């Protein structure tokens, strides 16, 4: 019989009378990477929270090393050697690396004061055991996302974690950082650590995972070896159908130039950015993380106005110094980080959707709740937001449904120019296909869409034209027929000063 370190049997969980997990089974072996796969809302996050003690199951059993266990809270699971690293990292920005590793558990000396020498020695030993090099006295706010994840992993192993849960760990990483993370994951696997790996990027799972378990609508569907399955088979299990066309791009009639950017420059961020965007067109903006694409989008939308250059809307030069001005000019911006900039997670769906049009629902400084509610319900219904009600908190929604709320909010302003920054980051393949179809439909209706994406298949599949950025400069323009993955990668890695590849 194959040994398991963790086994879940018939786990069920209800919230407000709605069952979100239905008799789910799952097992994890020592020294394996086990992928957990499913659309947003499939029950992955709830299952993880059951494993970590954040939620207690209404029915079912959990076995650890073959013994029946019950986790009353997250402290119980940590003491049992289970640690989780979530998509939204939880480091303290003004503490250094060593302090973050041992936060709340600082080693003390005989005078019951922090033993700083011991803290830094033990932190260094942990990083050495993981085979990584990071300055222990660097503040967390100055670390890259990849470095922050390593600190989170080191923190997990400082409590002797035997089971590590990684939730979308690569969603904000560059290709090189992903390679470094996978090297670390392989080392952990070889040392006997059991890893639950959650990702919507199927190509990653074939590279790193040993087995995969698929959930759909809260039900257990299947567990199989990665070497014995295919991408199409996993997609079918996830969504209950085959997604034959992930990028449903429909040729749309191109109209007049809606947006023209000329020589836009912001010192230290980007230089001499020029392009035009037509009605009915999807203009893809490609490049590596840190190339300056988001900075350009924020300048166009008035969040951080550029120092020089021109922006014209339908042939008329405009000055956009605030998002309010941008909205009045017919622009909408779906930001890259929906948690920090796209939503107010602690607020309900209704006010999140109505926020840009709040003035329309107010009379004598009072919100007309019935009118606001009707508007939000219609917008959420149109975007097929899956929620218990429009009064559910945004933070309780899956990542895909949160993105749908952000899209509903901005589309309700009836924009003519839509800026989408990483529109499908961290959402499942089914929702991705729905977002791509929505983009194609909007372009067909005459919207002008600027799409920033780090996923090359998305750039190639959805764009009419493509511009590539590197270190704050535009390095290439391609038509849809000219663009290839190799050409885009070459332009994204080209040294803008020397013209050589890096």
TIGU-943478 format. One record per residue (C-alpha): y, x, z. Coordinates in pm, whole numbers. Layout:
BEGIN
<py: Y	px: X	pz: Z> $
...
//
This chain:
BEGIN
<py: 0	px: 0	pz: 0> $
<py: 345	px: 133	pz: -96> $
<py: 559	px: 212	pz: 207> $
<py: 889	px: 24	pz: 245> $
<py: 1178	px: 113	pz: 472> $
<py: 1342	px: -232	pz: 439> $
<py: 1189	px: -567	pz: 348> $
<py: 1355	px: -908	pz: 330> $
<py: 1143	px: -1223	pz: 313> $
<py: 1269	px: -1569	pz: 213> $
<py: 1631	px: -1509	pz: 314> $
<py: 1851	px: -1820	pz: 292> $
<py: 2218	px: -1862	pz: 382> $
<py: 2453	px: -2161	pz: 380> $
<py: 2833	px: -2184	pz: 398> $
<py: 2994	px: -2524	pz: 462> $
<py: 2674	px: -2695	pz: 360> $
<py: 2644	px: -2500	pz: 32> $
<py: 2335	px: -2279	pz: 6> $
<py: 2433	px: -1947	pz: -154> $
<py: 2099	px: -1769	pz: -99> $
<py: 1771	px: -1951	pz: -161> $
<py: 1457	px: -1783	pz: -18> $
<py: 1551	px: -1440	pz: -156> $
<py: 1302	px: -1153	pz: -128> $
<py: 1386	px: -784	pz: -155> $
<py: 1225	px: -454	pz: -59> $
<py: 1349	px: -94	pz: -50> $
<py: 1144	px: 224	pz: -47> $
<py: 1235	px: 560	pz: 107> $
<py: 1386	px: 800	pz: -145> $
<py: 1461	px: 544	pz: -418> $
<py: 1772	px: 408	pz: -586> $
<py: 1722	px: 31	pz: -607> $
<py: 1977	px: -153	pz: -822> $
<py: 2090	px: -501	pz: -720> $
<py: 2201	px: -691	pz: -1028> $
<py: 2351	px: -1032	pz: -1097> $
<py: 2659	px: -1215	pz: -1217> $
<py: 2955	px: -1260	pz: -985> $
<py: 2856	px: -1541	pz: -751> $
<py: 2484	px: -1461	pz: -783> $
<py: 2461	px: -1383	pz: -410> $
<py: 2464	px: -1002	pz: -412> $
<py: 2753	px: -964	pz: -166> $
<py: 2608	px: -1225	pz: 71> $
<py: 2269	px: -1051	pz: 66> $
<py: 2435	px: -716	pz: 144> $
<py: 2626	px: -874	pz: 431> $
<py: 2298	px: -1008	pz: 569> $
<py: 2146	px: -659	pz: 551> $
<py: 2448	px: -507	pz: 727> $
<py: 2461	px: -772	pz: 1000> $
<py: 2792	px: -922	pz: 892> $
<py: 2613	px: -1251	pz: 829> $
<py: 2298	px: -1377	pz: 998> $
<py: 2049	px: -1559	pz: 773> $
<py: 1982	px: -1927	pz: 835> $
<py: 1620	px: -1870	pz: 742> $
<py: 1396	px: -1573	pz: 664> $
<py: 1292	px: -1240	pz: 813> $
<py: 1410	px: -879	pz: 795> $
<py: 1168	px: -591	pz: 850> $
<py: 1274	px: -232	pz: 909> $
<py: 995	px: 28	pz: 895> $
<py: 750	px: -261	pz: 909> $
<py: 892	px: -408	pz: 1232> $
<py: 1072	px: -741	pz: 1254> $
<py: 1442	px: -690	pz: 1335> $
<py: 1748	px: -907	pz: 1390> $
<py: 2099	px: -774	pz: 1332> $
<py: 2346	px: -963	pz: 1552> $
<py: 2644	px: -775	pz: 1407> $
<py: 2735	px: -474	pz: 1193> $
<py: 2702	px: -241	pz: 1489> $
<py: 2334	px: -332	pz: 1517> $
<py: 2269	px: -240	pz: 1154> $
<py: 2463	px: 87	pz: 1181> $
<py: 2259	px: 187	pz: 1483> $
<py: 1949	px: 114	pz: 1277> $
<py: 2071	px: 362	pz: 1013> $
<py: 2223	px: 126	pz: 755> $
<py: 2564	px: 206	pz: 606> $
<py: 2763	px: 44	pz: 325> $
<py: 3036	px: 176	pz: 96> $
<py: 3233	px: -106	pz: -61> $
<py: 3445	px: -123	pz: -376> $
<py: 3758	px: -145	pz: -158> $
<py: 3741	px: 177	pz: 41> $
<py: 3829	px: 175	pz: 412> $
<py: 3973	px: 516	pz: 491> $
<py: 4282	px: 558	pz: 709> $
<py: 4540	px: 708	pz: 469> $
<py: 4733	px: 910	pz: 728> $
<py: 4426	px: 1066	pz: 891> $
<py: 4272	px: 1379	pz: 744> $
<py: 3922	px: 1409	pz: 603> $
<py: 3754	px: 1523	pz: 925> $
<py: 3926	px: 1254	pz: 1133> $
<py: 3816	px: 985	pz: 888> $
<py: 3456	px: 1103	pz: 901> $
<py: 3443	px: 1069	pz: 1279> $
<py: 3700	px: 793	pz: 1328> $
<py: 3625	px: 606	pz: 1650> $
<py: 3355	px: 861	pz: 1740> $
<py: 3548	px: 1183	pz: 1798> $
<py: 3347	px: 1447	pz: 1988> $
<py: 3489	px: 1496	pz: 2338> $
<py: 3499	px: 1799	pz: 2564> $
<py: 3438	px: 1808	pz: 2937> $
<py: 3794	px: 1688	pz: 3003> $
<py: 3723	px: 1378	pz: 2792> $
<py: 3970	px: 1498	pz: 2532> $
<py: 3900	px: 1529	pz: 2161> $
<py: 3713	px: 1852	pz: 2088> $
<py: 3896	px: 1936	pz: 1766> $
<py: 3704	px: 2259	pz: 1706> $
<py: 3371	px: 2078	pz: 1725> $
<py: 3502	px: 1792	pz: 1508> $
<py: 3596	px: 2025	pz: 1221> $
<py: 3277	px: 2229	pz: 1251> $
<py: 3056	px: 1920	pz: 1237> $
<py: 3260	px: 1769	pz: 951> $
<py: 3221	px: 2089	pz: 752> $
<py: 2845	px: 2092	pz: 817> $
<py: 2823	px: 1736	pz: 686> $
<py: 3011	px: 1818	pz: 365> $
<py: 2801	px: 2133	pz: 318> $
<py: 2482	px: 1927	pz: 355> $
<py: 2610	px: 1698	pz: 80> $
<py: 2695	px: 1995	pz: -139> $
<py: 3063	px: 1906	pz: -183> $
<py: 3388	px: 2089	pz: -120> $
<py: 3692	px: 1904	pz: 17> $
<py: 3974	px: 2036	pz: 235> $
<py: 3900	px: 1890	pz: 580> $
<py: 4271	px: 1881	pz: 671> $
<py: 4379	px: 1694	pz: 359> $
<py: 4523	px: 1349	pz: 429> $
<py: 4312	px: 1068	pz: 287> $
<py: 4607	px: 925	pz: 92> $
<py: 4614	px: 1242	pz: -121> $
<py: 4245	px: 1226	pz: -219> $
<py: 4115	px: 1095	pz: -549> $
<py: 3899	px: 780	pz: -546> $
<py: 3592	px: 998	pz: -601> $
<py: 3682	px: 1220	pz: -305> $
<py: 3744	px: 916	pz: -86> $
<py: 3397	px: 788	pz: -171> $
<py: 3247	px: 1122	pz: -70> $
<py: 3428	px: 1100	pz: 265> $
<py: 3285	px: 750	pz: 311> $
<py: 2937	px: 886	pz: 235> $
<py: 2989	px: 1171	pz: 484> $
<py: 3098	px: 914	pz: 744> $
<py: 2778	px: 719	pz: 679> $
<py: 2563	px: 1027	pz: 731> $
<py: 2753	px: 1118	pz: 1047> $
<py: 2573	px: 818	pz: 1200> $
<py: 2238	px: 932	pz: 1055> $
<py: 2221	px: 666	pz: 784> $
<py: 1880	px: 628	pz: 623> $
<py: 1983	px: 338	pz: 400> $
<py: 2303	px: 362	pz: 197> $
<py: 2450	px: 60	pz: 14> $
<py: 2692	px: 145	pz: -269> $
<py: 2892	px: -149	pz: -407> $
<py: 3048	px: -79	pz: -750> $
<py: 3101	px: 290	pz: -666> $
<py: 3197	px: 393	pz: -1022> $
<py: 3445	px: 116	pz: -1112> $
<py: 3752	px: 341	pz: -1072> $
<py: 3604	px: 681	pz: -1161> $
<py: 3645	px: 903	pz: -1465> $
<py: 3339	px: 1012	pz: -1665> $
<py: 3334	px: 1352	pz: -1491> $
<py: 3365	px: 1190	pz: -1148> $
<py: 3077	px: 953	pz: -1229> $
<py: 2862	px: 1253	pz: -1323> $
<py: 2948	px: 1424	pz: -993> $
<py: 2871	px: 1108	pz: -795> $
<py: 2536	px: 1066	pz: -968> $
<py: 2448	px: 1427	pz: -889> $
<py: 2518	px: 1354	pz: -522> $
<py: 2312	px: 1032	pz: -536> $
<py: 2017	px: 1223	pz: -682> $
<py: 2042	px: 1480	pz: -403> $
<py: 2043	px: 1202	pz: -142> $
<py: 1741	px: 1040	pz: -308> $
<py: 1550	px: 1370	pz: -304> $
<py: 1626	px: 1408	pz: 67> $
<py: 1460	px: 1071	pz: 134> $
<py: 1766	px: 846	pz: 161> $
<py: 1709	px: 492	pz: 33> $
<py: 1999	px: 364	pz: -176> $
<py: 2093	px: 10	pz: -282> $
<py: 2317	px: 50	pz: -587> $
<py: 2530	px: -242	pz: -712> $
<py: 2695	px: -207	pz: -1053> $
<py: 2784	px: -426	pz: -1350> $
<py: 2754	px: -127	pz: -1585> $
<py: 2398	px: -157	pz: -1710> $
<py: 2404	px: 181	pz: -1885> $
<py: 2460	px: 346	pz: -1545> $
<py: 2160	px: 174	pz: -1393> $
<py: 1927	px: 309	pz: -1661> $
<py: 2057	px: 656	pz: -1576> $
<py: 2037	px: 646	pz: -1196> $
<py: 1815	px: 360	pz: -1071> $
<py: 1438	px: 360	pz: -1011> $
<py: 1397	px: -17	pz: -973> $
<py: 1616	px: -323	pz: -1017> $
<py: 1620	px: -664	pz: -851> $
<py: 1797	px: -949	pz: -1032> $
<py: 1960	px: -1247	pz: -859> $
<py: 2094	px: -1558	pz: -1033> $
<py: 2284	px: -1842	pz: -864> $
<py: 2151	px: -1731	pz: -525> $
<py: 1787	px: -1723	pz: -637> $
<py: 1556	px: -1423	pz: -663> $
<py: 1460	px: -1380	pz: -1030> $
<py: 1261	px: -1056	pz: -1063> $
<py: 1209	px: -695	pz: -957> $
<py: 1101	px: -437	pz: -1214> $
<py: 1098	px: -65	pz: -1285> $
<py: 1399	px: 51	pz: -1486> $
<py: 1176	px: 241	pz: -1727> $
<py: 983	px: -78	pz: -1806> $
<py: 1276	px: -305	pz: -1893> $
<py: 1561	px: -323	pz: -2144> $
<py: 1927	px: -414	pz: -2145> $
<py: 1864	px: -742	pz: -2329> $
<py: 1586	px: -834	pz: -2086> $
<py: 1812	px: -775	pz: -1785> $
<py: 2095	px: -975	pz: -1944> $
<py: 1859	px: -1266	pz: -2005> $
<py: 1740	px: -1257	pz: -1643> $
<py: 2096	px: -1237	pz: -1512> $
<py: 2248	px: -1524	pz: -1707> $
<py: 1943	px: -1726	pz: -1810> $
<py: 2019	px: -1667	pz: -2177> $
<py: 2068	px: -1383	pz: -2422> $
<py: 2427	px: -1269	pz: -2472> $
<py: 2406	px: -1182	pz: -2839> $
<py: 2773	px: -1099	pz: -2879> $
<py: 2946	px: -935	pz: -2585> $
<py: 3265	px: -889	pz: -2789> $
<py: 3333	px: -1219	pz: -2975> $
<py: 3630	px: -1087	pz: -3170> $
<py: 3759	px: -1339	pz: -3423> $
<py: 3997	px: -1226	pz: -3695> $
<py: 4333	px: -1389	pz: -3623> $
<py: 4635	px: -1422	pz: -3847> $
<py: 4897	px: -1162	pz: -3753> $
<py: 5252	px: -1285	pz: -3718> $
<py: 5591	px: -1133	pz: -3645> $
<py: 5647	px: -837	pz: -3415> $
<py: 5677	px: -984	pz: -3065> $
<py: 5709	px: -658	pz: -2872> $
<py: 5854	px: -328	pz: -2990> $
<py: 5867	px: -20	pz: -2768> $
<py: 6069	px: 280	pz: -2889> $
<py: 6078	px: 624	pz: -2727> $
<py: 6014	px: 485	pz: -2378> $
<py: 6030	px: 765	pz: -2122> $
<py: 5997	px: 784	pz: -1745> $
<py: 6032	px: 1131	pz: -1595> $
<py: 5706	px: 1262	pz: -1455> $
<py: 5504	px: 960	pz: -1574> $
<py: 5520	px: 928	pz: -1955> $
<py: 5725	px: 1053	pz: -2248> $
<py: 5835	px: 913	pz: -2586> $
<py: 5606	px: 609	pz: -2601> $
<py: 5649	px: 402	pz: -2918> $
<py: 5444	px: 112	pz: -3055> $
<py: 5474	px: -245	pz: -3179> $
<py: 5268	px: -554	pz: -3101> $
<py: 5243	px: -859	pz: -3329> $
<py: 5165	px: -1222	pz: -3262> $
<py: 4791	px: -1284	pz: -3288> $
<py: 4710	px: -917	pz: -3232> $
<py: 4512	px: -737	pz: -2963> $
<py: 4643	px: -382	pz: -2925> $
<py: 4405	px: -163	pz: -2728> $
<py: 4544	px: 119	pz: -2515> $
<py: 4276	px: 381	pz: -2446> $
<py: 4274	px: 702	pz: -2244> $
<py: 4128	px: 862	pz: -1936> $
<py: 4220	px: 751	pz: -1583> $
<py: 4563	px: 898	pz: -1505> $
<py: 4679	px: 911	pz: -1867> $
<py: 4985	px: 698	pz: -1785> $
<py: 4878	px: 368	pz: -1943> $
<py: 4939	px: 158	pz: -1631> $
<py: 5279	px: 324	pz: -1581> $
<py: 5382	px: 216	pz: -1932> $
<py: 5266	px: -141	pz: -1867> $
<py: 5454	px: -156	pz: -1536> $
<py: 5771	px: -31	pz: -1706> $
<py: 5749	px: -296	pz: -1978> $
<py: 5701	px: -565	pz: -1712> $
<py: 5995	px: -441	pz: -1505> $
<py: 5799	px: -317	pz: -1203> $
<py: 5914	px: 43	pz: -1256> $
<py: 6178	px: 40	pz: -1533> $
<py: 6176	px: 345	pz: -1757> $
<py: 6463	px: 595	pz: -1756> $
<py: 6525	px: 580	pz: -2131> $
<py: 6403	px: 418	pz: -2448> $
<py: 6422	px: 66	pz: -2596> $
<py: 6222	px: -254	pz: -2551> $
<py: 6271	px: -536	pz: -2799> $
<py: 6131	px: -890	pz: -2779> $
<py: 6111	px: -1067	pz: -3118> $
<py: 6362	px: -824	pz: -3264> $
<py: 6616	px: -851	pz: -2982> $
<py: 6671	px: -550	pz: -2755> $
<py: 6629	px: -644	pz: -2389> $
<py: 6668	px: -478	pz: -2052> $
<py: 6386	px: -565	pz: -1813> $
<py: 6460	px: -455	pz: -1458> $
<py: 6231	px: -693	pz: -1268> $
<py: 5910	px: -894	pz: -1318> $
<py: 6118	px: -1213	pz: -1284> $
<py: 6314	px: -1114	pz: -1594> $
<py: 5991	px: -1027	pz: -1776> $
<py: 5839	px: -1368	pz: -1698> $
<py: 6153	px: -1545	pz: -1823> $
<py: 6124	px: -1344	pz: -2147> $
<py: 5767	px: -1468	pz: -2200> $
<py: 5568	px: -1175	pz: -2062> $
<py: 5270	px: -1191	pz: -1825> $
<py: 5087	px: -900	pz: -1664> $
<py: 4733	px: -905	pz: -1523> $
<py: 4724	px: -583	pz: -1315> $
<py: 4441	px: -334	pz: -1279> $
<py: 4396	px: -381	pz: -903> $
<py: 4352	px: -755	pz: -848> $
<py: 4308	px: -712	pz: -471> $
<py: 4634	px: -526	pz: -414> $
<py: 4857	px: -651	pz: -694> $
<py: 4696	px: -954	pz: -859> $
<py: 4618	px: -1179	pz: -563> $
<py: 4721	px: -1259	pz: -209> $
<py: 4363	px: -1250	pz: -73> $
<py: 4443	px: -1428	pz: 255> $
<py: 4598	px: -1723	pz: 73> $
<py: 4411	px: -2010	pz: -90> $
<py: 4344	px: -2052	pz: -461> $
<py: 4617	px: -2315	pz: -502> $
<py: 4918	px: -2105	pz: -391> $
<py: 4778	px: -1800	pz: -572> $
<py: 4785	px: -1990	pz: -902> $
<py: 5117	px: -2167	pz: -847> $
<py: 5310	px: -1862	pz: -725> $
<py: 5488	px: -1766	pz: -1054> $
<py: 5601	px: -2128	pz: -1106> $
<py: 5678	px: -2215	pz: -743> $
<py: 6029	px: -2338	pz: -826> $
<py: 5878	px: -2619	pz: -1034> $
<py: 5690	px: -2754	pz: -731> $
<py: 5980	px: -2749	pz: -488> $
<py: 6239	px: -3013	pz: -402> $
<py: 6509	px: -2953	pz: -145> $
<py: 6322	px: -2631	pz: -48> $
<py: 6001	px: -2825	pz: 25> $
<py: 5681	px: -2771	pz: -173> $
<py: 5551	px: -3088	pz: -340> $
<py: 5189	px: -3037	pz: -242> $
<py: 5040	px: -3310	pz: -460> $
<py: 5210	px: -3177	pz: -775> $
<py: 5117	px: -2817	pz: -690> $
<py: 4757	px: -2914	pz: -616> $
<py: 4719	px: -3104	pz: -945> $
<py: 4860	px: -2810	pz: -1139> $
<py: 4635	px: -2553	pz: -965> $
<py: 4326	px: -2770	pz: -1007> $
<py: 4388	px: -2807	pz: -1380> $
<py: 4443	px: -2432	pz: -1425> $
<py: 4134	px: -2341	pz: -1221> $
<py: 3923	px: -2594	pz: -1410> $
<py: 4037	px: -2457	pz: -1745> $
<py: 3933	px: -2104	pz: -1639> $
<py: 3604	px: -2233	pz: -1493> $
<py: 3671	px: -2084	pz: -1149> $
<py: 3360	px: -2128	pz: -933> $
<py: 3470	px: -2216	pz: -580> $
<py: 3399	px: -2470	pz: -305> $
<py: 3748	px: -2616	pz: -358> $
<py: 4095	px: -2506	pz: -467> $
<py: 4174	px: -2456	pz: -97> $
<py: 3916	px: -2179	pz: -60> $
<py: 4063	px: -1839	pz: 33> $
<py: 4092	px: -1601	pz: -261> $
<py: 3925	px: -1320	pz: -63> $
<py: 3609	px: -1531	pz: -30> $
<py: 3559	px: -1550	pz: -408> $
<py: 3343	px: -1315	pz: -611> $
<py: 3521	px: -1046	pz: -814> $
<py: 3480	px: -1237	pz: -1138> $
<py: 3622	px: -1557	pz: -993> $
<py: 3912	px: -1366	pz: -840> $
<py: 3990	px: -1232	pz: -1187> $
<py: 3974	px: -1585	pz: -1327> $
<py: 4230	px: -1697	pz: -1065> $
<py: 4464	px: -1413	pz: -1168> $
<py: 4424	px: -1510	pz: -1534> $
<py: 4482	px: -1878	pz: -1450> $
<py: 4800	px: -1787	pz: -1264> $
<py: 4953	px: -1596	pz: -1554> $
<py: 4832	px: -1815	pz: -1838> $
<py: 4989	px: -2113	pz: -1662> $
<py: 5330	px: -1953	pz: -1734> $
<py: 5257	px: -1998	pz: -2108> $
<py: 5341	px: -1639	pz: -2205> $
<py: 5393	px: -1512	pz: -2559> $
<py: 5303	px: -1153	pz: -2465> $
<py: 5009	px: -1087	pz: -2234> $
<py: 4942	px: -744	pz: -2080> $
<py: 4584	px: -704	pz: -1954> $
<py: 4518	px: -391	pz: -1747> $
<py: 4139	px: -331	pz: -1715> $
<py: 4071	px: -707	pz: -1758> $
<py: 3694	px: -685	pz: -1696> $
<py: 3669	px: -410	pz: -1435> $
<py: 3415	px: -491	pz: -1165> $
<py: 3298	px: -822	pz: -1315> $
<py: 2956	px: -913	pz: -1448> $
<py: 2847	px: -926	pz: -1811> $
<py: 2852	px: -1307	pz: -1828> $
<py: 3210	px: -1326	pz: -1704> $
<py: 3304	px: -1033	pz: -1929> $
<py: 3185	px: -1225	pz: -2233> $
<py: 3389	px: -1527	pz: -2117> $
<py: 3704	px: -1314	pz: -2071> $
<py: 3654	px: -1154	pz: -2412> $
<py: 3618	px: -1496	pz: -2575> $
<py: 3933	px: -1613	pz: -2395> $
<py: 4122	px: -1309	pz: -2529> $
<py: 4004	px: -1379	pz: -2881> $
<py: 4099	px: -1747	pz: -2851> $
<py: 4445	px: -1664	pz: -2714> $
<py: 4509	px: -1421	pz: -3000> $
<py: 4400	px: -1691	pz: -3246> $
<py: 4661	px: -1920	pz: -3086> $
<py: 4932	px: -1662	pz: -3158> $
<py: 4959	px: -1466	pz: -2832> $
<py: 5032	px: -1096	pz: -2855> $
<py: 4794	px: -905	pz: -2625> $
<py: 4823	px: -548	pz: -2497> $
<py: 4484	px: -453	pz: -2348> $
<py: 4441	px: -140	pz: -2136> $
<py: 4078	px: -45	pz: -2087> $
<py: 3873	px: 260	pz: -1988> $
<py: 3558	px: 109	pz: -2139> $
<py: 3523	px: 235	pz: -2496> $
<py: 3291	px: -48	pz: -2610> $
<py: 3557	px: -296	pz: -2496> $
<py: 3834	px: -107	pz: -2675> $
<py: 3630	px: -83	pz: -2996> $
<py: 3495	px: -438	pz: -2973> $
<py: 3817	px: -629	pz: -2901> $
<py: 4108	px: -433	pz: -3051> $
<py: 4281	px: -487	pz: -3386> $
<py: 4459	px: -153	pz: -3344> $
<py: 4423	px: 122	pz: -3085> $
<py: 4664	px: 375	pz: -2937> $
<py: 4533	px: 660	pz: -2724> $
<py: 4721	px: 827	pz: -2438> $
<py: 4676	px: 1162	pz: -2269> $
<py: 4894	px: 1303	pz: -1988> $
<py: 5174	px: 1053	pz: -2049> $
<py: 5185	px: 1102	pz: -2427> $
<py: 5051	px: 901	pz: -2721> $
<py: 4806	px: 1128	pz: -2901> $
<py: 4665	px: 895	pz: -3170> $
<py: 4688	px: 558	pz: -3347> $
<py: 4382	px: 398	pz: -3508> $
<py: 4317	px: 81	pz: -3703> $
<py: 4007	px: -120	pz: -3611> $
<py: 3818	px: 19	pz: -3912> $
<py: 3921	px: 380	pz: -3846> $
<py: 3837	px: 391	pz: -3475> $
<py: 3516	px: 546	pz: -3346> $
<py: 3406	px: 647	pz: -3000> $
<py: 3417	px: 1014	pz: -3098> $
<py: 3772	px: 992	pz: -3234> $
<py: 3901	px: 814	pz: -2924> $
<py: 3737	px: 1062	pz: -2685> $
<py: 3879	px: 1353	pz: -2885> $
<py: 4230	px: 1205	pz: -2872> $
<py: 4199	px: 1123	pz: -2500> $
<py: 4097	px: 1478	pz: -2413> $
<py: 4332	px: 1660	pz: -2649> $
<py: 4582	px: 1892	pz: -2484> $
<py: 4916	px: 1748	pz: -2597> $
<py: 5083	px: 2087	pz: -2563> $
<py: 4838	px: 2302	pz: -2757> $
<py: 4649	px: 2045	pz: -2965> $
<py: 4315	px: 2177	pz: -2837> $
<py: 4033	px: 1981	pz: -2673> $
<py: 3960	px: 2013	pz: -2304> $
//
